[in-house]
Amino acid sequence: MAEYIQMDNAQQKDYLIVGAIDFGTTFSGYAFSTKHDFLKDPRKLGNISIKHWADPISTMTYNKTSTCILFTEERIFDKFGFEAEAKYLDLILDNDHENWYFFRRFKMSLYEIQAGIDSGMLTIALEPEAAALYVKHLPVEKRICENECEDFETLAPGSKYIVVDVGGGTVDITAHEVLEDDHVRELIKATGGNWGGTKVDEEYMDFIKRLIGEDTARYIDENTPSVFFESCREFEMAKRTIKPNSDGKFNVRIPSQFGETYSLIHCGRELKSVKTVFTKYEKHITVSFTGDKLRLKSKDAEDFFAESVTKIADYLSELIEQNGDNDITTIILVGGYAESPMLIEGIKSRFSHMRVIIPTEAAWSILLGAVIFGHSPNLIKHRRSKYTYGIGVNKRFKPSEHDEKHKYEENGEFRCWGLFSKLVEIDEIVSVGEYRKIDKHFHIKDCKEEGNFKLYASTLKSPKYVDEEDCFYIGHILSPGHEFLPKHTIYIDVCFGETQIMFLAQQPKSDKFFLCYLGD
């Protein structure tokens, strides 16, 4: 049986300031606060500073910037965020954009060593957890009493809630319970899918391509694909005006190149002559044009949200039904997409029997919560393992137990390679800051160039081999350059409760220790 050791959290070092960076698919930003201000009043969210980003195109200021990056012809970094978008659009207007490199809505990886960040001072904050911590520190609503107005917290001890983090690209869902000591226990491990706000943009762009027709769309794709980027950016701003059951018209600016190219392809016929669009849902949508604006009924514009909202609601409903014994009564919507009236109405109407909370500043609640998490990482007490984790090992081959394809010969003995030696099981409750002393002894034959002891993960509860379809490689526990001696016993302690897996390996013979952080 494994032993358990409570060790100090790696983040409990002396520090002056906590900074949080949110690398989003659609928007990114950062926030920070000093240790002094936080300790003086942890609930004063005004002590957290958020970077403000000016958009040169709209002249508006936002708390996040567009996830875009621009490189020169020599592949040298030039601009990031709104500035990258603005400069690239200028390059398009001057027809000088061909040899520049522009990337938009991409996933990022953080290389802390190259960035000069001390890995011991770096931690990964899970977005739904960060959002929940933000809400815990926020008076969510007012309760009106007979003679006074009293602040109270929704997330009191015993509360069970589900957090739905709806960003631009992905939707992440988890559920928590607030314990008596005000710490948090995870009820449902983080899960989700790609149903965020960009799905709405995709629906709109499909509509636009049907409006201008296949031939026009192909010509633009082959000659000036940046026009679609410009159109999508216009919709990004305009879609915020779409509200359920509105009796007004939806207006969105479309680039002039659509009309020019349409006229070129259709022998002088104007795009404004198009009166209806036949959508992929086999529905005829009436359209009209005023200047450079495309106009359609608000009811028809609502359809751009239909697939995204339905998929989020269906998945959430399935998750709640599967975990019915948890008695979850509250849904918290956070993330940039959470401010959409269409999504809010869709969730509230689907889950009318539950309490739905959309905190103020929902779009950057994760940023603020991540700063709180940086100051107090131990607010989260228990999590559930996202996968089954194990180490790849080789053992003596046993015909009655092992597959022939895993059989190999070494020093006159038949052995079995690639066995999955399980460390923790998927959905198992793991405690934050608690290291398990693995009751298996390990040794290495030699120090390999790529490292030793491969860690694998699986979506199955009890995988047998590391090359099964549901298994995938994460990394080496001992990285290249470690100083452990071959053929001598190595003891490994592991902590699965943090946002990254932490391994502490030690070898009595060499008197060496090695600390490793791995993530999925």
C-alpha positions as CSV (number, residue, x, y, z in Angstrom):
1,M,0.0,0.0,0.0
2,A,1.3,3.5,-0.9
3,E,2.4,5.8,1.9
4,Y,1.3,9.5,1.9
5,I,3.6,12.4,2.7
6,Q,2.4,16.0,3.2
7,M,5.0,18.3,1.7
8,D,5.2,22.0,1.4
9,N,3.6,23.5,-1.7
10,A,6.3,24.4,-4.2
11,Q,4.7,27.8,-4.6
12,Q,5.1,28.8,-1.0
13,K,8.3,30.7,-1.5
14,D,8.9,34.3,-0.7
15,Y,7.6,36.6,-3.4
16,L,6.6,40.2,-3.9
17,I,4.0,39.9,-6.7
18,V,1.8,37.4,-8.5
19,G,1.2,37.8,-12.2
20,A,-1.3,35.7,-14.2
21,I,-1.2,35.3,-18.0
22,D,-4.3,34.0,-19.8
23,F,-3.4,32.6,-23.2
24,G,-6.8,32.3,-24.9
25,T,-7.6,31.0,-28.3
26,T,-9.4,34.2,-29.2
27,F,-8.2,36.8,-26.6
28,S,-5.2,36.9,-24.2
29,G,-4.2,39.2,-21.3
30,Y,-2.5,39.4,-18.0
31,A,-3.2,40.7,-14.5
32,F,-1.1,41.1,-11.3
33,S,-1.2,42.1,-7.6
34,T,1.3,42.5,-4.8
35,K,1.6,40.1,-1.9
36,H,1.2,43.1,0.5
37,D,-2.1,44.2,-1.0
38,F,-3.5,40.7,-1.1
39,L,-2.7,39.8,2.5
40,K,-4.0,43.2,3.6
41,D,-7.4,42.4,2.1
42,P,-7.8,39.2,0.1
43,R,-11.4,40.1,-0.9
44,K,-10.6,43.5,-2.3
45,L,-10.5,42.6,-6.0
46,G,-9.7,46.3,-6.8
47,N,-6.2,45.5,-5.7
48,I,-5.7,43.3,-8.8
49,S,-4.4,45.3,-11.8
50,I,-5.4,44.3,-15.3
51,K,-3.5,45.4,-18.4
52,H,-5.6,47.6,-20.7
53,W,-5.2,47.1,-24.4
54,A,-6.1,49.8,-26.9
55,D,-7.5,48.7,-30.2
56,P,-6.2,51.0,-33.0
57,I,-9.0,50.1,-35.3
58,S,-12.1,50.7,-33.1
59,T,-10.2,53.1,-30.7
60,M,-11.8,51.2,-27.8
61,T,-9.9,49.9,-24.8
62,Y,-10.3,46.3,-23.6
63,N,-9.0,44.1,-20.7
64,K,-7.8,41.5,-23.2
65,T,-6.2,41.7,-26.6
66,S,-6.8,39.6,-29.7
67,T,-4.7,36.4,-29.9
68,C,-2.8,37.4,-33.0
69,I,0.9,37.6,-33.9
70,L,2.7,39.2,-36.8
71,F,6.1,38.4,-38.2
72,T,8.1,40.2,-40.8
73,E,9.3,38.8,-44.1
74,E,12.5,37.7,-42.2
75,R,10.3,35.9,-39.7
76,I,11.2,38.3,-37.0
77,F,8.5,39.2,-34.4
78,D,6.8,42.5,-35.1
79,K,3.4,42.9,-33.3
80,F,1.1,41.1,-31.0
81,G,-2.6,41.5,-30.4
82,F,-4.7,44.3,-31.6
83,E,-1.6,46.0,-33.0
84,A,-0.8,43.0,-35.1
85,E,-4.4,43.0,-36.5
86,A,-4.2,46.7,-37.3
87,K,-0.9,46.6,-39.0
88,Y,-1.8,43.5,-41.0
89,L,-5.0,45.2,-42.2
90,D,-2.9,48.2,-43.3
91,L,-0.5,45.9,-45.2
92,I,-3.6,44.4,-46.9
93,L,-4.8,47.8,-48.0
94,D,-1.4,48.6,-49.4
95,N,-1.1,45.2,-51.0
96,D,2.1,44.6,-49.1
97,H,1.0,41.7,-47.0
98,E,2.0,38.7,-49.2
99,N,5.4,38.0,-47.5
100,W,4.4,38.7,-43.9
101,Y,3.4,36.0,-41.5
102,F,0.1,36.5,-39.6
103,F,-1.3,34.0,-37.1
104,R,-4.7,34.3,-35.5
105,R,-6.6,32.2,-32.9
106,F,-3.9,29.8,-32.1
107,K,-2.9,27.7,-29.0
108,M,0.3,28.7,-27.2
109,S,2.8,26.7,-25.2
110,L,4.9,28.4,-22.5
111,Y,8.7,27.7,-22.6
112,E,9.5,29.1,-19.2
113,I,13.3,28.5,-19.4
114,Q,13.6,30.4,-22.7
115,A,11.4,33.1,-21.2
116,G,13.6,33.4,-18.2
117,I,11.0,32.2,-15.7
118,D,12.1,30.3,-12.6
119,S,10.1,27.0,-13.0
120,G,9.9,26.8,-9.2
121,M,7.9,30.1,-9.2
122,L,5.6,29.0,-12.0
123,T,2.3,27.1,-11.7
124,I,-0.5,26.3,-14.0
125,A,-4.0,27.5,-12.9
126,L,-6.9,25.5,-14.2
127,E,-9.4,27.9,-15.7
128,P,-12.6,26.6,-14.1
129,E,-10.9,26.6,-10.7
130,A,-9.6,30.1,-11.2
131,A,-13.1,31.3,-12.1
132,A,-14.5,29.6,-9.0
133,L,-12.0,31.2,-6.8
134,Y,-12.9,34.6,-8.3
135,V,-16.6,34.0,-7.6
136,K,-15.8,32.9,-4.0
137,H,-14.2,36.2,-3.4
138,L,-17.0,38.2,-4.9
139,P,-20.4,39.2,-3.3
140,V,-22.4,37.7,-6.1
141,E,-25.8,39.2,-5.2
142,K,-27.7,41.2,-2.5
143,R,-30.2,39.6,-0.3
144,I,-32.9,42.1,0.7
145,C,-33.9,41.8,4.3
146,E,-36.7,43.6,6.2
147,N,-34.6,46.6,7.3
148,E,-31.3,46.2,5.7
149,C,-29.4,45.1,2.7
150,E,-26.9,42.3,3.5
151,D,-24.0,41.0,1.4
152,F,-23.7,37.2,1.3
153,E,-21.6,34.7,-0.5
154,T,-23.3,32.2,-2.8
155,L,-20.4,29.7,-2.3
156,A,-20.8,29.0,1.5
157,P,-19.6,25.7,3.0
158,G,-21.7,22.9,1.7
159,S,-22.4,24.6,-1.6
160,K,-22.1,22.5,-4.8
161,Y,-21.8,24.2,-8.1
162,I,-20.7,23.6,-11.7
163,V,-18.4,26.0,-13.4
164,V,-18.8,26.4,-17.2
165,D,-15.9,28.3,-18.7
166,V,-17.0,29.4,-22.1
167,G,-14.1,31.0,-24.0
168,G,-13.6,31.7,-27.7
169,G,-12.4,28.3,-28.7
170,T,-13.0,25.7,-25.9
171,V,-15.6,25.1,-23.2
172,D,-14.3,23.7,-19.9
173,I,-16.6,22.3,-17.3
174,T,-16.0,21.2,-13.7
175,A,-17.9,20.9,-10.5
176,H,-16.9,21.7,-6.9
177,E,-18.0,21.5,-3.4
178,V,-17.1,24.0,-0.7
179,L,-15.9,22.3,2.4
180,E,-16.4,23.3,6.0
181,D,-12.9,24.8,6.2
182,D,-13.7,26.9,3.2
183,H,-11.5,24.9,0.9
184,V,-12.8,23.4,-2.3
185,R,-13.1,19.7,-3.4
186,E,-13.5,18.8,-7.0
187,L,-16.7,16.7,-7.7
188,I,-16.3,16.4,-11.5
189,K,-12.9,16.6,-13.2
190,A,-12.5,19.2,-15.9
191,T,-13.9,18.2,-19.2
192,G,-15.5,19.9,-22.3
193,G,-15.2,20.5,-26.0
194,N,-14.7,22.9,-28.9
195,W,-18.0,24.7,-28.8
196,G,-16.9,28.2,-27.8
197,G,-17.5,31.6,-29.4
198,T,-15.5,30.8,-32.6
199,K,-18.2,28.3,-33.5
200,V,-20.5,31.2,-33.9
201,D,-18.0,32.9,-36.2
202,E,-17.7,29.7,-38.2
203,E,-21.5,29.7,-38.7
204,Y,-21.5,33.3,-39.9
205,M,-18.6,32.7,-42.3
206,D,-20.4,29.7,-43.8
207,F,-23.4,32.0,-44.3
208,I,-21.2,34.7,-46.0
209,K,-19.8,32.1,-48.4
210,R,-23.3,31.0,-49.3
211,L,-24.3,34.6,-49.8
212,I,-21.5,35.4,-52.2
213,G,-21.6,31.9,-53.8
214,E,-19.1,29.1,-54.3
215,D,-17.2,30.7,-57.3
216,T,-16.7,34.0,-55.6
217,A,-15.6,32.4,-52.3
218,R,-13.1,30.2,-54.2
219,Y,-11.7,33.2,-56.0
220,I,-11.2,35.2,-52.8
221,D,-9.7,32.1,-51.1
222,E,-7.2,31.8,-53.9
223,N,-6.4,35.5,-54.4
224,T,-7.2,37.6,-51.3
225,P,-8.0,35.2,-48.4
226,S,-7.3,38.1,-45.9
227,V,-10.7,39.5,-46.9
228,F,-12.4,36.7,-44.9
229,F,-10.3,37.6,-41.9
230,E,-11.5,41.2,-42.2
231,S,-15.1,40.0,-42.4
232,C,-14.7,37.8,-39.4
233,R,-13.3,40.6,-37.4
234,E,-16.2,42.9,-38.2
235,F,-18.6,40.1,-37.1
236,E,-16.6,39.6,-33.9
237,M,-17.7,43.1,-32.8
238,A,-21.2,43.1,-34.3
239,K,-22.3,39.7,-32.9
240,R,-22.4,41.2,-29.4
241,T,-25.5,43.1,-30.4
242,I,-27.5,39.9,-31.1
243,K,-30.1,39.4,-28.4
244,P,-32.9,36.8,-28.2
245,N,-36.3,37.8,-29.3
246,S,-35.3,41.2,-30.6
247,D,-37.6,42.9,-33.1
248,G,-34.8,45.0,-34.7
249,K,-32.5,44.2,-37.6
250,F,-28.9,42.8,-37.3
251,N,-26.4,45.0,-39.1
252,V,-22.8,44.0,-39.9
253,R,-20.3,45.7,-42.1
254,I,-18.9,43.5,-45.0
255,P,-15.7,44.3,-46.9
256,S,-16.2,46.0,-50.3
257,Q,-14.1,43.2,-51.9
258,F,-17.0,40.8,-51.6
259,G,-19.1,43.0,-53.8
260,E,-16.3,43.7,-56.3
261,T,-15.3,40.1,-56.7
262,Y,-19.0,39.0,-56.9
263,S,-19.5,41.5,-59.7
264,L,-16.3,40.3,-61.5
265,I,-17.4,36.6,-61.3
266,H,-21.0,37.3,-62.3
267,C,-20.4,39.6,-65.3
268,G,-21.3,42.9,-63.6
269,R,-24.2,41.7,-61.5
270,E,-24.2,43.4,-58.1
271,L,-24.1,41.6,-54.8
272,K,-26.9,43.8,-53.6
273,S,-29.2,42.1,-56.0
274,V,-29.1,39.0,-53.8
275,K,-32.3,38.9,-51.8
276,T,-32.2,35.5,-50.0
277,V,-29.6,33.0,-48.8
278,F,-30.1,29.3,-48.7
279,T,-28.4,28.1,-45.5
280,K,-26.8,24.7,-44.7
281,Y,-29.9,24.1,-42.5
282,E,-32.0,24.4,-45.7
283,K,-33.6,27.6,-44.6
284,H,-34.2,30.7,-46.8
285,I,-32.9,33.8,-45.1
286,T,-33.9,37.3,-46.4
287,V,-31.1,39.8,-46.7
288,S,-30.7,43.4,-47.6
289,F,-27.9,46.0,-48.0
290,T,-27.5,49.5,-46.8
291,G,-24.2,51.1,-47.8
292,D,-21.4,48.7,-46.6
293,K,-23.8,47.0,-44.2
294,L,-25.4,43.6,-44.5
295,R,-28.8,43.4,-42.8
296,L,-31.0,40.5,-41.7
297,K,-33.7,39.8,-39.2
298,S,-32.4,39.4,-35.6
299,K,-34.3,36.1,-35.5
300,D,-32.2,34.8,-38.4
301,A,-29.0,36.1,-36.8
302,E,-29.8,34.1,-33.7
303,D,-29.3,31.0,-35.8
304,F,-25.5,31.6,-35.8
305,F,-25.5,30.7,-32.1
306,A,-27.8,27.7,-32.3
307,E,-25.3,24.9,-32.8
308,S,-22.9,26.2,-30.2
309,V,-25.5,26.9,-27.5
310,T,-27.2,23.5,-28.1
311,K,-24.0,21.5,-27.8
312,I,-22.9,23.3,-24.6
313,A,-26.4,22.8,-23.1
314,D,-26.6,19.1,-24.2
315,Y,-23.2,18.3,-22.8
316,L,-23.9,20.1,-19.6
317,S,-27.2,18.3,-19.2
318,E,-25.6,14.9,-19.8
319,L,-22.8,15.7,-17.2
320,I,-25.4,16.8,-14.6
321,E,-27.5,13.7,-15.2
322,Q,-24.5,11.4,-14.9
323,N,-23.6,13.0,-11.6
324,G,-27.1,13.3,-10.2
325,D,-26.1,12.1,-6.8
326,N,-24.0,15.2,-6.2
327,D,-27.0,17.4,-5.8
328,I,-25.5,20.3,-7.8
329,T,-28.0,23.2,-7.9
330,T,-25.9,26.1,-9.2
331,I,-24.3,26.8,-12.6
332,I,-21.7,29.5,-12.9
333,L,-21.0,30.9,-16.4
334,V,-17.6,32.5,-16.9
335,G,-15.3,33.5,-19.8
336,G,-15.7,35.9,-22.7
337,Y,-18.6,34.0,-24.4
338,A,-20.5,34.0,-21.0
339,E,-21.4,37.7,-21.7
340,S,-23.4,36.7,-24.8
341,P,-27.1,37.3,-24.3
342,M,-27.8,34.4,-26.6
343,L,-25.8,31.9,-24.5
344,I,-27.2,33.3,-21.2
345,E,-30.8,32.9,-22.4
346,G,-30.0,29.4,-23.8
347,I,-28.6,28.1,-20.5
348,K,-31.2,29.8,-18.3
349,S,-34.1,28.4,-20.3
350,R,-32.6,24.9,-20.5
351,F,-31.8,24.8,-16.8
352,S,-34.6,26.8,-15.4
353,H,-34.7,24.5,-12.3
354,M,-31.2,25.5,-11.4
355,R,-29.6,28.8,-10.3
356,V,-27.5,30.3,-13.1
357,I,-24.9,32.9,-12.1
358,I,-23.0,35.1,-14.5
359,P,-20.5,37.1,-12.3
360,T,-19.6,40.7,-13.2
361,E,-16.5,40.9,-15.3
362,A,-17.2,37.3,-16.5
363,A,-14.8,37.8,-19.5
364,W,-11.8,38.3,-17.2
365,S,-12.9,36.4,-14.1
366,I,-10.4,33.7,-14.9
367,L,-7.5,36.2,-14.9
368,L,-8.6,37.7,-11.6
369,G,-9.1,34.2,-10.1
370,A,-5.7,33.1,-11.4
371,V,-4.1,35.9,-9.4
372,I,-6.0,34.8,-6.3
373,F,-4.8,31.2,-6.9
374,G,-1.2,32.4,-7.2
375,H,-1.5,33.9,-3.7
376,S,-3.5,31.0,-2.2
377,P,-2.9,27.8,-4.2
378,N,-4.0,25.7,-1.2
379,L,-7.7,26.9,-1.5
380,I,-8.2,23.8,-3.6
381,K,-8.0,20.8,-1.3
382,H,-9.0,17.8,-3.5
383,R,-9.1,17.2,-7.2
384,R,-10.0,14.2,-9.4
385,S,-7.4,12.6,-11.6
386,K,-7.9,13.6,-15.2
387,Y,-6.5,10.3,-16.5
388,T,-5.0,7.0,-15.4
389,Y,-1.3,7.6,-15.1
390,G,1.5,5.0,-15.1
391,I,5.1,4.2,-15.9
392,G,6.2,2.0,-18.8
393,V,8.0,-1.0,-17.4
394,N,9.5,-4.3,-18.7
395,K,9.1,-7.6,-16.9
396,R,9.8,-11.3,-17.3
397,F,7.6,-12.6,-20.0
398,K,4.7,-14.9,-18.9
399,P,2.9,-16.7,-21.7
400,S,-0.3,-16.9,-19.7
401,E,-0.4,-13.2,-19.0
402,H,1.5,-11.3,-21.8
403,D,0.9,-10.7,-25.5
404,E,3.4,-12.3,-27.9
405,K,3.9,-9.0,-29.7
406,H,5.4,-7.5,-26.6
407,K,7.9,-10.4,-26.2
408,Y,11.6,-9.9,-26.6
409,E,14.8,-11.6,-25.6
410,E,17.5,-10.1,-23.4
411,N,20.5,-12.0,-22.1
412,G,18.9,-15.4,-22.8
413,E,15.7,-14.4,-21.0
414,F,12.3,-13.7,-22.6
415,R,10.8,-10.4,-21.4
416,C,7.7,-8.3,-21.9
417,W,8.1,-4.7,-22.9
418,G,5.7,-1.7,-22.5
419,L,3.6,-2.8,-19.5
420,F,1.6,0.0,-18.0
421,S,2.5,0.2,-14.3
422,K,-0.5,2.1,-12.8
423,L,0.2,4.9,-10.4
424,V,-3.3,6.5,-10.1
425,E,-6.7,5.8,-11.7
426,I,-8.8,8.1,-13.8
427,D,-11.4,10.0,-11.7
428,E,-9.7,9.0,-8.4
429,I,-9.7,11.7,-5.7
430,V,-6.2,13.1,-5.1
431,S,-5.2,15.6,-2.4
432,V,-3.4,18.8,-3.2
433,G,0.1,18.9,-1.7
434,E,0.1,15.2,-0.9
435,Y,2.9,13.0,-2.2
436,R,2.4,9.3,-2.6
437,K,5.4,7.1,-1.8
438,I,5.2,4.5,-4.6
439,D,5.5,1.0,-3.1
440,K,7.6,-0.2,-6.1
441,H,11.3,0.1,-6.4
442,F,12.8,1.2,-9.7
443,H,16.2,1.1,-11.3
444,I,17.8,2.0,-14.7
445,K,20.1,-0.1,-16.8
446,D,21.8,3.0,-18.2
447,C,21.3,6.8,-18.5
448,K,19.5,7.3,-21.8
449,E,20.0,10.4,-23.9
450,E,16.3,11.2,-23.9
451,G,15.9,10.5,-20.2
452,N,14.5,7.6,-18.1
453,F,11.1,6.3,-16.9
454,K,8.4,7.2,-19.4
455,L,5.2,8.5,-18.0
456,Y,2.0,7.6,-19.8
457,A,-1.7,8.5,-19.5
458,S,-4.9,6.6,-20.5
459,T,-8.6,7.2,-20.5
460,L,-9.1,3.6,-19.4
461,K,-9.2,2.6,-15.7
462,S,-6.8,-0.3,-16.0
463,P,-4.7,-0.3,-19.3
464,K,-2.3,-3.2,-19.7
465,Y,0.2,-1.9,-22.3
466,V,1.5,1.6,-23.0
467,D,0.8,1.3,-26.8
468,E,-2.9,0.7,-26.5
469,E,-5.1,3.1,-28.5
470,D,-6.3,4.9,-25.4
471,C,-2.8,5.5,-24.0
472,F,-0.4,8.4,-24.8
473,Y,3.1,9.4,-23.8
474,I,3.6,12.5,-21.5
475,G,7.3,12.7,-20.8
476,H,10.3,11.3,-19.0
477,I,10.3,11.5,-15.2
478,L,14.1,11.7,-15.2
479,S,15.2,14.2,-17.8
480,P,18.6,14.0,-19.7
481,G,21.6,14.8,-17.5
482,H,20.3,13.3,-14.3
483,E,23.0,11.8,-12.1
484,F,21.4,8.6,-10.8
485,L,23.5,5.5,-11.0
486,P,22.5,2.5,-13.2
487,K,21.3,-0.7,-11.5
488,H,20.7,0.8,-8.1
489,T,17.4,1.3,-6.4
490,I,15.5,4.5,-7.0
491,Y,12.5,5.6,-4.9
492,I,9.8,7.8,-6.4
493,D,7.2,10.0,-4.7
494,V,4.5,11.5,-6.8
495,C,1.9,14.2,-6.3
496,F,-1.2,14.2,-8.6
497,G,-3.2,16.8,-6.7
498,E,-1.4,19.8,-8.2
499,T,-2.2,21.3,-11.6
500,Q,1.0,19.6,-12.9
501,I,2.2,16.2,-11.8
502,M,5.2,16.4,-9.5
503,F,7.7,13.6,-9.1
504,L,10.4,13.5,-6.4
505,A,13.0,10.8,-7.2
506,Q,15.8,9.8,-4.8
507,Q,18.6,7.2,-4.8
508,P,20.3,6.4,-1.5
509,K,23.4,5.0,-3.2
510,S,24.2,8.2,-5.1
511,D,22.6,10.4,-2.5
512,K,20.9,12.2,-5.4
513,F,17.4,13.8,-5.6
514,F,15.5,14.9,-8.7
515,L,12.3,17.0,-8.8
516,C,10.3,16.9,-12.0
517,Y,7.1,18.6,-13.2
518,L,5.0,17.0,-16.0
519,G,1.7,17.9,-17.5
520,D,-0.7,16.4,-20.0
